[in-house]
Structures are given as structure tokens and as C-alpha cells.
Amino acid sequence: MLSDIQNLLQKEANAILQIPITEEYEKAVSLILEQVHKKNGKLVTSGMGKAGQIAANMATTFCSSGTPSVFLHPSEAQHGDLGIIQENDLMLVISNSGKTREIIELLDLTKRLYPNIKFIVITSNPESLLAKKADVSLFTGAPAEVCPLGLTPTTSTTIMTVIGDILVVNTMKHTSFGYQDYAKRHHGGYLGEKSREQSSVDK
């Protein structure tokens, strides 16, 4: 088992290193800065299934680092939750296949509500309908899943998480988000205490 675990870790690490790094990342961060930090919109993330769980985590990470964000379930959006979207918002949606029906429908419904809304898409399929409809497409590199069946989202969700981290960290750098800013948004727990301590040191 230990050798199997080492092999699994190596495969996931290699997949991370193979993420295609393009100018699309600069475009994505610029959109976040423009729509959220300049126009006072928010980042709305979405995805179905495992991708949706990654999208929800991205929303909370963006929130704690100074970028207002909320997760919108694509199915619930069709039953009224689409109303959370406002004019200057920005959408970040995840679909490994780029063909997820609920996400494509969400894009169409949102465009009907706000025709000028922008979309950032994370997908493994650059030829997909979703990628072609997006304003910015971030590709995973389509890594093989480490699941022995090659089906369960494992490596793909790892890559999605890393891409989210890239966007969060680069946005933080552009907004000069510091310890005092963090402390104001994260009062509880160890991280809140640590950020307040560092904030007092920096003064």
C-alpha cells in the first residue's frame, strides 16, 4: 500500500505541474479586479457534483481573502436562486467535461438576465461548448483520474482546487490584502487569532 500511495502522490503532483499556464490567468484576475473590486460586484461560483463542492470552497476562500463571493447551485438557480445575481457580478463556473447541462443552462439563463455578464470557466475540454461561450477559459490539462476505474473525480478536483488557489493568491497580491484586512474578516479560531497578532506587529 505504501508504494501505491507514493505512486498516487506522484501522479497528482505531476498533474499539478502540467496545468497549462497561459495569459488567460491574467485575464481572469483582471476581470475579478474590475467587476468585484472596482465596480462593487461579487464573484458568483457554480458547479455540479464534485465540481460544485470545489466551487463552493473557492467562494469561501475568496470571501476570507477580501473578494466578496457566493456559491450558486445551478439547479437551485432555476428555482429562484438566480435572483442572487446582480448587474456587476462575475461568474466563475466549473465543469470538467465542459458539457454539464445544468452549467450550460445556468450560463444561458444568466445571460438572459444580464446580457453583459462575464464568465470565467474552468474545464478540461477547450473544444467544449462551455469553453467557447466563456470570456476566459482556464484549462486543467485533462489529467487522468487516479481512481482505479478512471472515473471518480480525484485528480481533476485536485487541479480545480489548485487553479482556484492561483486566482485567490494573485487577486490578494493585486489588492494588497494584508493581515489587518484578514483579521477583520476572520475573527474566530486560530487563523483569526494569528492574523490579529500579526496585524498588531505590522502597525
mmCIF file of the C-alpha atoms, coordinates in Angstrom:
data_MODEL
# 
_entry.id   MODEL 
# 
loop_
_atom_site.group_PDB 
_atom_site.id 
_atom_site.type_symbol 
_atom_site.label_atom_id 
_atom_site.label_alt_id 
_atom_site.label_comp_id 
_atom_site.label_asym_id 
_atom_site.label_entity_id 
_atom_site.label_seq_id 
_atom_site.pdbx_PDB_ins_code 
_atom_site.Cartn_x 
_atom_site.Cartn_y 
_atom_site.Cartn_z 
_atom_site.occupancy 
_atom_site.B_iso_or_equiv 
_atom_site.pdbx_formal_charge 
_atom_site.auth_seq_id 
_atom_site.auth_comp_id 
_atom_site.auth_asym_id 
_atom_site.auth_atom_id 
_atom_site.pdbx_PDB_model_num 
ATOM 1   C CA . MET A 1 1   ? 0.000   0.000  0.000   1.00 0.00 ? 1   MET A CA 1 
ATOM 2   C CA . LEU A 1 2   ? 2.802   2.458  0.835   1.00 0.00 ? 2   LEU A CA 1 
ATOM 3   C CA . SER A 1 3   ? 4.269   2.214  -2.662  1.00 0.00 ? 3   SER A CA 1 
ATOM 4   C CA . ASP A 1 4   ? 0.779   2.681  -4.121  1.00 0.00 ? 4   ASP A CA 1 
ATOM 5   C CA . ILE A 1 5   ? 0.323   5.841  -2.060  1.00 0.00 ? 5   ILE A CA 1 
ATOM 6   C CA . GLN A 1 6   ? 3.686   7.189  -3.223  1.00 0.00 ? 6   GLN A CA 1 
ATOM 7   C CA . ASN A 1 7   ? 2.726   6.487  -6.827  1.00 0.00 ? 7   ASN A CA 1 
ATOM 8   C CA . LEU A 1 8   ? -0.631  8.222  -6.347  1.00 0.00 ? 8   LEU A CA 1 
ATOM 9   C CA . LEU A 1 9   ? 1.041   11.293 -4.868  1.00 0.00 ? 9   LEU A CA 1 
ATOM 10  C CA . GLN A 1 10  ? 3.483   11.400 -7.754  1.00 0.00 ? 10  GLN A CA 1 
ATOM 11  C CA . LYS A 1 11  ? 0.681   11.264 -10.318 1.00 0.00 ? 11  LYS A CA 1 
ATOM 12  C CA . GLU A 1 12  ? -1.245  14.083 -8.647  1.00 0.00 ? 12  GLU A CA 1 
ATOM 13  C CA . ALA A 1 13  ? 1.900   16.202 -8.253  1.00 0.00 ? 13  ALA A CA 1 
ATOM 14  C CA . ASN A 1 14  ? 2.750   15.703 -11.926 1.00 0.00 ? 14  ASN A CA 1 
ATOM 15  C CA . ALA A 1 15  ? -0.783  16.673 -12.918 1.00 0.00 ? 15  ALA A CA 1 
ATOM 16  C CA . ILE A 1 16  ? -0.460  19.936 -10.977 1.00 0.00 ? 16  ILE A CA 1 
ATOM 17  C CA . LEU A 1 17  ? 2.830   20.719 -12.702 1.00 0.00 ? 17  LEU A CA 1 
ATOM 18  C CA . GLN A 1 18  ? 1.185   20.108 -16.087 1.00 0.00 ? 18  GLN A CA 1 
ATOM 19  C CA . ILE A 1 19  ? -1.557  22.718 -15.621 1.00 0.00 ? 19  ILE A CA 1 
ATOM 20  C CA . PRO A 1 20  ? -1.424  24.916 -18.745 1.00 0.00 ? 20  PRO A CA 1 
ATOM 21  C CA . ILE A 1 21  ? -0.294  28.379 -17.639 1.00 0.00 ? 21  ILE A CA 1 
ATOM 22  C CA . THR A 1 22  ? -1.464  30.973 -20.137 1.00 0.00 ? 22  THR A CA 1 
ATOM 23  C CA . GLU A 1 23  ? -2.377  34.647 -20.319 1.00 0.00 ? 23  GLU A CA 1 
ATOM 24  C CA . GLU A 1 24  ? -5.933  33.598 -19.519 1.00 0.00 ? 24  GLU A CA 1 
ATOM 25  C CA . TYR A 1 25  ? -4.965  33.725 -15.834 1.00 0.00 ? 25  TYR A CA 1 
ATOM 26  C CA . GLU A 1 26  ? -4.061  37.398 -16.164 1.00 0.00 ? 26  GLU A CA 1 
ATOM 27  C CA . LYS A 1 27  ? -7.398  37.998 -17.879 1.00 0.00 ? 27  LYS A CA 1 
ATOM 28  C CA . ALA A 1 28  ? -9.263  36.141 -15.139 1.00 0.00 ? 28  ALA A CA 1 
ATOM 29  C CA . VAL A 1 29  ? -7.645  38.116 -12.325 1.00 0.00 ? 29  VAL A CA 1 
ATOM 30  C CA . SER A 1 30  ? -8.204  41.363 -14.233 1.00 0.00 ? 30  SER A CA 1 
ATOM 31  C CA . LEU A 1 31  ? -11.912 40.524 -14.542 1.00 0.00 ? 31  LEU A CA 1 
ATOM 32  C CA . ILE A 1 32  ? -12.145 39.820 -10.808 1.00 0.00 ? 32  ILE A CA 1 
ATOM 33  C CA . LEU A 1 33  ? -10.437 43.113 -10.004 1.00 0.00 ? 33  LEU A CA 1 
ATOM 34  C CA . GLU A 1 34  ? -12.600 45.062 -12.455 1.00 0.00 ? 34  GLU A CA 1 
ATOM 35  C CA . GLN A 1 35  ? -16.008 43.607 -11.614 1.00 0.00 ? 35  GLN A CA 1 
ATOM 36  C CA . VAL A 1 36  ? -15.645 42.998 -7.888  1.00 0.00 ? 36  VAL A CA 1 
ATOM 37  C CA . HIS A 1 37  ? -13.060 45.460 -6.598  1.00 0.00 ? 37  HIS A CA 1 
ATOM 38  C CA . LYS A 1 38  ? -13.778 48.397 -8.921  1.00 0.00 ? 38  LYS A CA 1 
ATOM 39  C CA . LYS A 1 39  ? -17.462 48.007 -9.799  1.00 0.00 ? 39  LYS A CA 1 
ATOM 40  C CA . ASN A 1 40  ? -18.534 46.566 -6.416  1.00 0.00 ? 40  ASN A CA 1 
ATOM 41  C CA . GLY A 1 41  ? -19.996 43.388 -7.870  1.00 0.00 ? 41  GLY A CA 1 
ATOM 42  C CA . LYS A 1 42  ? -19.346 39.934 -6.432  1.00 0.00 ? 42  LYS A CA 1 
ATOM 43  C CA . LEU A 1 43  ? -17.884 36.696 -7.696  1.00 0.00 ? 43  LEU A CA 1 
ATOM 44  C CA . VAL A 1 44  ? -20.532 34.002 -8.169  1.00 0.00 ? 44  VAL A CA 1 
ATOM 45  C CA . THR A 1 45  ? -19.140 30.466 -8.384  1.00 0.00 ? 45  THR A CA 1 
ATOM 46  C CA . SER A 1 46  ? -21.004 27.385 -9.570  1.00 0.00 ? 46  SER A CA 1 
ATOM 47  C CA . GLY A 1 47  ? -20.591 23.739 -10.470 1.00 0.00 ? 47  GLY A CA 1 
ATOM 48  C CA . MET A 1 48  ? -22.433 20.417 -10.261 1.00 0.00 ? 48  MET A CA 1 
ATOM 49  C CA . GLY A 1 49  ? -21.485 17.451 -8.110  1.00 0.00 ? 49  GLY A CA 1 
ATOM 50  C CA . LYS A 1 50  ? -17.841 17.280 -7.010  1.00 0.00 ? 50  LYS A CA 1 
ATOM 51  C CA . ALA A 1 51  ? -17.017 20.338 -9.129  1.00 0.00 ? 51  ALA A CA 1 
ATOM 52  C CA . GLY A 1 52  ? -19.743 22.195 -7.265  1.00 0.00 ? 52  GLY A CA 1 
ATOM 53  C CA . GLN A 1 53  ? -18.100 21.379 -3.945  1.00 0.00 ? 53  GLN A CA 1 
ATOM 54  C CA . ILE A 1 54  ? -14.838 22.816 -5.249  1.00 0.00 ? 54  ILE A CA 1 
ATOM 55  C CA . ALA A 1 55  ? -16.692 25.917 -6.458  1.00 0.00 ? 55  ALA A CA 1 
ATOM 56  C CA . ALA A 1 56  ? -18.276 26.347 -3.017  1.00 0.00 ? 56  ALA A CA 1 
ATOM 57  C CA . ASN A 1 57  ? -14.862 26.123 -1.376  1.00 0.00 ? 57  ASN A CA 1 
ATOM 58  C CA . MET A 1 58  ? -13.493 28.712 -3.803  1.00 0.00 ? 58  MET A CA 1 
ATOM 59  C CA . ALA A 1 59  ? -16.274 31.117 -2.816  1.00 0.00 ? 59  ALA A CA 1 
ATOM 60  C CA . THR A 1 60  ? -15.451 30.867 0.891   1.00 0.00 ? 60  THR A CA 1 
ATOM 61  C CA . THR A 1 61  ? -11.718 31.252 0.226   1.00 0.00 ? 61  THR A CA 1 
ATOM 62  C CA . PHE A 1 62  ? -12.293 34.346 -1.884  1.00 0.00 ? 62  PHE A CA 1 
ATOM 63  C CA . CYS A 1 63  ? -14.523 35.809 0.844   1.00 0.00 ? 63  CYS A CA 1 
ATOM 64  C CA . SER A 1 64  ? -11.937 35.369 3.574   1.00 0.00 ? 64  SER A CA 1 
ATOM 65  C CA . SER A 1 65  ? -9.290  36.995 1.384   1.00 0.00 ? 65  SER A CA 1 
ATOM 66  C CA . GLY A 1 66  ? -11.250 40.144 0.578   1.00 0.00 ? 66  GLY A CA 1 
ATOM 67  C CA . THR A 1 67  ? -13.168 39.270 -2.584  1.00 0.00 ? 67  THR A CA 1 
ATOM 68  C CA . PRO A 1 68  ? -16.939 39.036 -1.927  1.00 0.00 ? 68  PRO A CA 1 
ATOM 69  C CA . SER A 1 69  ? -18.118 35.746 -3.357  1.00 0.00 ? 69  SER A CA 1 
ATOM 70  C CA . VAL A 1 70  ? -21.065 33.365 -3.158  1.00 0.00 ? 70  VAL A CA 1 
ATOM 71  C CA . PHE A 1 71  ? -21.762 29.842 -4.408  1.00 0.00 ? 71  PHE A CA 1 
ATOM 72  C CA . LEU A 1 72  ? -24.845 29.389 -6.581  1.00 0.00 ? 72  LEU A CA 1 
ATOM 73  C CA . HIS A 1 73  ? -26.135 25.853 -7.081  1.00 0.00 ? 73  HIS A CA 1 
ATOM 74  C CA . PRO A 1 74  ? -27.012 25.547 -10.786 1.00 0.00 ? 74  PRO A CA 1 
ATOM 75  C CA . SER A 1 75  ? -30.182 23.550 -10.149 1.00 0.00 ? 75  SER A CA 1 
ATOM 76  C CA . GLU A 1 76  ? -31.437 25.839 -7.390  1.00 0.00 ? 76  GLU A CA 1 
ATOM 77  C CA . ALA A 1 77  ? -30.738 28.771 -9.720  1.00 0.00 ? 77  ALA A CA 1 
ATOM 78  C CA . GLN A 1 78  ? -33.559 27.522 -11.919 1.00 0.00 ? 78  GLN A CA 1 
ATOM 79  C CA . HIS A 1 79  ? -35.940 27.691 -8.971  1.00 0.00 ? 79  HIS A CA 1 
ATOM 80  C CA . GLY A 1 80  ? -35.403 31.294 -7.955  1.00 0.00 ? 80  GLY A CA 1 
ATOM 81  C CA . ASP A 1 81  ? -31.855 31.466 -6.626  1.00 0.00 ? 81  ASP A CA 1 
ATOM 82  C CA . LEU A 1 82  ? -30.762 33.097 -9.888  1.00 0.00 ? 82  LEU A CA 1 
ATOM 83  C CA . GLY A 1 83  ? -32.011 36.272 -8.197  1.00 0.00 ? 83  GLY A CA 1 
ATOM 84  C CA . ILE A 1 84  ? -28.762 36.426 -6.201  1.00 0.00 ? 84  ILE A CA 1 
ATOM 85  C CA . ILE A 1 85  ? -27.024 37.704 -9.345  1.00 0.00 ? 85  ILE A CA 1 
ATOM 86  C CA . GLN A 1 86  ? -26.683 41.458 -9.770  1.00 0.00 ? 86  GLN A CA 1 
ATOM 87  C CA . GLU A 1 87  ? -25.540 43.691 -12.578 1.00 0.00 ? 87  GLU A CA 1 
ATOM 88  C CA . ASN A 1 88  ? -21.799 43.967 -11.933 1.00 0.00 ? 88  ASN A CA 1 
ATOM 89  C CA . ASP A 1 89  ? -21.285 40.391 -10.786 1.00 0.00 ? 89  ASP A CA 1 
ATOM 90  C CA . LEU A 1 90  ? -18.829 37.979 -12.373 1.00 0.00 ? 90  LEU A CA 1 
ATOM 91  C CA . MET A 1 91  ? -19.448 34.243 -12.826 1.00 0.00 ? 91  MET A CA 1 
ATOM 92  C CA . LEU A 1 92  ? -16.819 31.539 -12.262 1.00 0.00 ? 92  LEU A CA 1 
ATOM 93  C CA . VAL A 1 93  ? -18.130 28.105 -13.249 1.00 0.00 ? 93  VAL A CA 1 
ATOM 94  C CA . ILE A 1 94  ? -16.511 24.689 -13.197 1.00 0.00 ? 94  ILE A CA 1 
ATOM 95  C CA . SER A 1 95  ? -17.252 21.746 -15.461 1.00 0.00 ? 95  SER A CA 1 
ATOM 96  C CA . ASN A 1 96  ? -14.604 19.120 -16.124 1.00 0.00 ? 96  ASN A CA 1 
ATOM 97  C CA . SER A 1 97  ? -16.286 17.976 -19.333 1.00 0.00 ? 97  SER A CA 1 
ATOM 98  C CA . GLY A 1 98  ? -17.413 21.437 -20.377 1.00 0.00 ? 98  GLY A CA 1 
ATOM 99  C CA . LYS A 1 99  ? -20.717 19.797 -21.239 1.00 0.00 ? 99  LYS A CA 1 
ATOM 100 C CA . THR A 1 100 ? -22.554 19.791 -17.909 1.00 0.00 ? 100 THR A CA 1 
ATOM 101 C CA . ARG A 1 101 ? -26.158 20.503 -18.836 1.00 0.00 ? 101 ARG A CA 1 
ATOM 102 C CA . GLU A 1 102 ? -27.008 22.434 -15.681 1.00 0.00 ? 102 GLU A CA 1 
ATOM 103 C CA . ILE A 1 103 ? -23.993 24.730 -16.089 1.00 0.00 ? 103 ILE A CA 1 
ATOM 104 C CA . ILE A 1 104 ? -24.716 25.468 -19.734 1.00 0.00 ? 104 ILE A CA 1 
ATOM 105 C CA . GLU A 1 105 ? -28.313 26.242 -18.800 1.00 0.00 ? 105 GLU A CA 1 
ATOM 106 C CA . LEU A 1 106 ? -27.091 28.471 -15.973 1.00 0.00 ? 106 LEU A CA 1 
ATOM 107 C CA . LEU A 1 107 ? -24.946 30.429 -18.404 1.00 0.00 ? 107 LEU A CA 1 
ATOM 108 C CA . ASP A 1 108 ? -27.885 30.904 -20.782 1.00 0.00 ? 108 ASP A CA 1 
ATOM 109 C CA . LEU A 1 109 ? -30.288 31.911 -18.001 1.00 0.00 ? 109 LEU A CA 1 
ATOM 110 C CA . THR A 1 110 ? -27.800 34.369 -16.533 1.00 0.00 ? 110 THR A CA 1 
ATOM 111 C CA . LYS A 1 111 ? -27.127 35.924 -19.937 1.00 0.00 ? 111 LYS A CA 1 
ATOM 112 C CA . ARG A 1 112 ? -30.861 36.361 -20.358 1.00 0.00 ? 112 ARG A CA 1 
ATOM 113 C CA . LEU A 1 113 ? -30.972 38.233 -17.059 1.00 0.00 ? 113 LEU A CA 1 
ATOM 114 C CA . TYR A 1 114 ? -27.795 40.278 -17.620 1.00 0.00 ? 114 TYR A CA 1 
ATOM 115 C CA . PRO A 1 115 ? -26.591 40.052 -21.249 1.00 0.00 ? 115 PRO A CA 1 
ATOM 116 C CA . ASN A 1 116 ? -23.240 41.687 -20.487 1.00 0.00 ? 116 ASN A CA 1 
ATOM 117 C CA . ILE A 1 117 ? -22.247 39.457 -17.567 1.00 0.00 ? 117 ILE A CA 1 
ATOM 118 C CA . LYS A 1 118 ? -18.798 37.855 -17.890 1.00 0.00 ? 118 LYS A CA 1 
ATOM 119 C CA . PHE A 1 119 ? -17.935 34.194 -17.374 1.00 0.00 ? 119 PHE A CA 1 
ATOM 120 C CA . ILE A 1 120 ? -14.715 32.517 -16.270 1.00 0.00 ? 120 ILE A CA 1 
ATOM 121 C CA . VAL A 1 121 ? -14.766 28.767 -16.946 1.00 0.00 ? 121 VAL A CA 1 
ATOM 122 C CA . ILE A 1 122 ? -12.547 26.028 -15.535 1.00 0.00 ? 122 ILE A CA 1 
ATOM 123 C CA . THR A 1 123 ? -12.677 22.895 -17.702 1.00 0.00 ? 123 THR A CA 1 
ATOM 124 C CA . SER A 1 124 ? -10.588 20.091 -19.153 1.00 0.00 ? 124 SER A CA 1 
ATOM 125 C CA . ASN A 1 125 ? -12.121 20.477 -22.606 1.00 0.00 ? 125 ASN A CA 1 
ATOM 126 C CA . PRO A 1 126 ? -11.027 23.514 -24.661 1.00 0.00 ? 126 PRO A CA 1 
ATOM 127 C CA . GLU A 1 127 ? -13.322 22.439 -27.508 1.00 0.00 ? 127 GLU A CA 1 
ATOM 128 C CA . SER A 1 128 ? -16.431 22.262 -25.334 1.00 0.00 ? 128 SER A CA 1 
ATOM 129 C CA . LEU A 1 129 ? -19.476 24.470 -25.763 1.00 0.00 ? 129 LEU A CA 1 
ATOM 130 C CA . LEU A 1 130 ? -18.888 25.973 -22.325 1.00 0.00 ? 130 LEU A CA 1 
ATOM 131 C CA . ALA A 1 131 ? -15.295 26.920 -23.134 1.00 0.00 ? 131 ALA A CA 1 
ATOM 132 C CA . LYS A 1 132 ? -16.364 28.537 -26.391 1.00 0.00 ? 132 LYS A CA 1 
ATOM 133 C CA . LYS A 1 133 ? -19.051 30.584 -24.641 1.00 0.00 ? 133 LYS A CA 1 
ATOM 134 C CA . ALA A 1 134 ? -16.720 31.785 -21.869 1.00 0.00 ? 134 ALA A CA 1 
ATOM 135 C CA . ASP A 1 135 ? -14.959 35.150 -21.708 1.00 0.00 ? 135 ASP A CA 1 
ATOM 136 C CA . VAL A 1 136 ? -11.991 33.439 -20.056 1.00 0.00 ? 136 VAL A CA 1 
ATOM 137 C CA . SER A 1 137 ? -11.199 29.718 -20.136 1.00 0.00 ? 137 SER A CA 1 
ATOM 138 C CA . LEU A 1 138 ? -8.780  28.083 -17.703 1.00 0.00 ? 138 LEU A CA 1 
ATOM 139 C CA . PHE A 1 139 ? -7.858  24.556 -18.686 1.00 0.00 ? 139 PHE A CA 1 
ATOM 140 C CA . THR A 1 140 ? -6.925  21.747 -16.316 1.00 0.00 ? 140 THR A CA 1 
ATOM 141 C CA . GLY A 1 141 ? -4.727  19.848 -18.750 1.00 0.00 ? 141 GLY A CA 1 
ATOM 142 C CA . ALA A 1 142 ? -7.221  16.947 -18.679 1.00 0.00 ? 142 ALA A CA 1 
ATOM 143 C CA . PRO A 1 143 ? -5.262  14.753 -16.247 1.00 0.00 ? 143 PRO A CA 1 
ATOM 144 C CA . ALA A 1 144 ? -6.178  11.085 -15.850 1.00 0.00 ? 144 ALA A CA 1 
ATOM 145 C CA . GLU A 1 145 ? -8.017  10.369 -12.617 1.00 0.00 ? 145 GLU A CA 1 
ATOM 146 C CA . VAL A 1 146 ? -6.039  8.349  -10.057 1.00 0.00 ? 146 VAL A CA 1 
ATOM 147 C CA . CYS A 1 147 ? -9.254  6.465  -9.299  1.00 0.00 ? 147 CYS A CA 1 
ATOM 148 C CA . PRO A 1 148 ? -8.604  2.821  -10.333 1.00 0.00 ? 148 PRO A CA 1 
ATOM 149 C CA . LEU A 1 149 ? -11.689 2.998  -12.558 1.00 0.00 ? 149 LEU A CA 1 
ATOM 150 C CA . GLY A 1 150 ? -10.574 6.261  -14.098 1.00 0.00 ? 150 GLY A CA 1 
ATOM 151 C CA . LEU A 1 151 ? -13.999 7.711  -13.339 1.00 0.00 ? 151 LEU A CA 1 
ATOM 152 C CA . THR A 1 152 ? -14.236 9.204  -9.850  1.00 0.00 ? 152 THR A CA 1 
ATOM 153 C CA . PRO A 1 153 ? -13.267 12.918 -9.760  1.00 0.00 ? 153 PRO A CA 1 
ATOM 154 C CA . THR A 1 154 ? -9.943  12.765 -7.915  1.00 0.00 ? 154 THR A CA 1 
ATOM 155 C CA . THR A 1 155 ? -7.044  14.283 -9.823  1.00 0.00 ? 155 THR A CA 1 
ATOM 156 C CA . SER A 1 156 ? -9.393  16.587 -11.706 1.00 0.00 ? 156 SER A CA 1 
ATOM 157 C CA . THR A 1 157 ? -10.794 18.085 -8.495  1.00 0.00 ? 157 THR A CA 1 
ATOM 158 C CA . THR A 1 158 ? -7.272  18.483 -7.121  1.00 0.00 ? 158 THR A CA 1 
ATOM 159 C CA . ILE A 1 159 ? -6.400  20.525 -10.203 1.00 0.00 ? 159 ILE A CA 1 
ATOM 160 C CA . MET A 1 160 ? -9.576  22.611 -9.905  1.00 0.00 ? 160 MET A CA 1 
ATOM 161 C CA . THR A 1 161 ? -8.649  23.437 -6.306  1.00 0.00 ? 161 THR A CA 1 
ATOM 162 C CA . VAL A 1 162 ? -5.139  24.489 -7.319  1.00 0.00 ? 162 VAL A CA 1 
ATOM 163 C CA . ILE A 1 163 ? -6.480  26.723 -10.095 1.00 0.00 ? 163 ILE A CA 1 
ATOM 164 C CA . GLY A 1 164 ? -8.771  28.359 -7.533  1.00 0.00 ? 164 GLY A CA 1 
ATOM 165 C CA . ASP A 1 165 ? -5.781  28.921 -5.252  1.00 0.00 ? 165 ASP A CA 1 
ATOM 166 C CA . ILE A 1 166 ? -3.883  30.565 -8.122  1.00 0.00 ? 166 ILE A CA 1 
ATOM 167 C CA . LEU A 1 167 ? -6.745  33.009 -8.680  1.00 0.00 ? 167 LEU A CA 1 
ATOM 168 C CA . VAL A 1 168 ? -7.161  33.775 -4.966  1.00 0.00 ? 168 VAL A CA 1 
ATOM 169 C CA . VAL A 1 169 ? -3.464  34.360 -4.293  1.00 0.00 ? 169 VAL A CA 1 
ATOM 170 C CA . ASN A 1 170 ? -2.949  36.571 -7.333  1.00 0.00 ? 170 ASN A CA 1 
ATOM 171 C CA . THR A 1 171 ? -6.051  38.606 -6.516  1.00 0.00 ? 171 THR A CA 1 
ATOM 172 C CA . MET A 1 172 ? -4.768  39.098 -2.954  1.00 0.00 ? 172 MET A CA 1 
ATOM 173 C CA . LYS A 1 173 ? -1.450  40.357 -4.292  1.00 0.00 ? 173 LYS A CA 1 
ATOM 174 C CA . HIS A 1 174 ? -3.130  42.867 -6.616  1.00 0.00 ? 174 HIS A CA 1 
ATOM 175 C CA . THR A 1 175 ? -5.375  44.199 -3.839  1.00 0.00 ? 175 THR A CA 1 
ATOM 176 C CA . SER A 1 176 ? -2.504  44.335 -1.304  1.00 0.00 ? 176 SER A CA 1 
ATOM 177 C CA . PHE A 1 177 ? -4.636  42.300 1.100   1.00 0.00 ? 177 PHE A CA 1 
ATOM 178 C CA . GLY A 1 178 ? -2.851  42.245 4.455   1.00 0.00 ? 178 GLY A CA 1 
ATOM 179 C CA . TYR A 1 179 ? -3.083  40.876 7.995   1.00 0.00 ? 179 TYR A CA 1 
ATOM 180 C CA . GLN A 1 180 ? -5.365  43.684 9.189   1.00 0.00 ? 180 GLN A CA 1 
ATOM 181 C CA . ASP A 1 181 ? -7.742  43.012 6.308   1.00 0.00 ? 181 ASP A CA 1 
ATOM 182 C CA . TYR A 1 182 ? -7.698  39.306 7.082   1.00 0.00 ? 182 TYR A CA 1 
ATOM 183 C CA . ALA A 1 183 ? -8.322  39.845 10.791  1.00 0.00 ? 183 ALA A CA 1 
ATOM 184 C CA . LYS A 1 184 ? -11.419 41.954 10.082  1.00 0.00 ? 184 LYS A CA 1 
ATOM 185 C CA . ARG A 1 185 ? -12.958 39.118 8.086   1.00 0.00 ? 185 ARG A CA 1 
ATOM 186 C CA . HIS A 1 186 ? -11.793 36.138 10.115  1.00 0.00 ? 186 HIS A CA 1 
ATOM 187 C CA . HIS A 1 187 ? -12.448 36.812 13.785  1.00 0.00 ? 187 HIS A CA 1 
ATOM 188 C CA . GLY A 1 188 ? -12.783 33.279 15.120  1.00 0.00 ? 188 GLY A CA 1 
ATOM 189 C CA . GLY A 1 189 ? -10.411 30.368 15.600  1.00 0.00 ? 189 GLY A CA 1 
ATOM 190 C CA . TYR A 1 190 ? -6.662  30.012 15.287  1.00 0.00 ? 190 TYR A CA 1 
ATOM 191 C CA . LEU A 1 191 ? -6.420  31.908 11.995  1.00 0.00 ? 191 LEU A CA 1 
ATOM 192 C CA . GLY A 1 192 ? -8.318  34.867 13.425  1.00 0.00 ? 192 GLY A CA 1 
ATOM 193 C CA . GLU A 1 193 ? -6.031  34.987 16.455  1.00 0.00 ? 193 GLU A CA 1 
ATOM 194 C CA . LYS A 1 194 ? -2.894  34.633 14.358  1.00 0.00 ? 194 LYS A CA 1 
ATOM 195 C CA . SER A 1 195 ? -3.943  37.354 11.902  1.00 0.00 ? 195 SER A CA 1 
ATOM 196 C CA . ARG A 1 196 ? -4.717  39.753 14.773  1.00 0.00 ? 196 ARG A CA 1 
ATOM 197 C CA . GLU A 1 197 ? -1.337  39.089 16.359  1.00 0.00 ? 197 GLU A CA 1 
ATOM 198 C CA . GLN A 1 198 ? 0.490   39.728 13.089  1.00 0.00 ? 198 GLN A CA 1 
ATOM 199 C CA . SER A 1 199 ? -1.673  42.786 12.459  1.00 0.00 ? 199 SER A CA 1 
ATOM 200 C CA . SER A 1 200 ? -0.552  44.323 15.751  1.00 0.00 ? 200 SER A CA 1 
ATOM 201 C CA . VAL A 1 201 ? 3.084   43.601 14.863  1.00 0.00 ? 201 VAL A CA 1 
ATOM 202 C CA . ASP A 1 202 ? 2.744   45.325 11.483  1.00 0.00 ? 202 ASP A CA 1 
ATOM 203 C CA . LYS A 1 203 ? 1.340   48.542 12.957  1.00 0.00 ? 203 LYS A CA 1 
# 
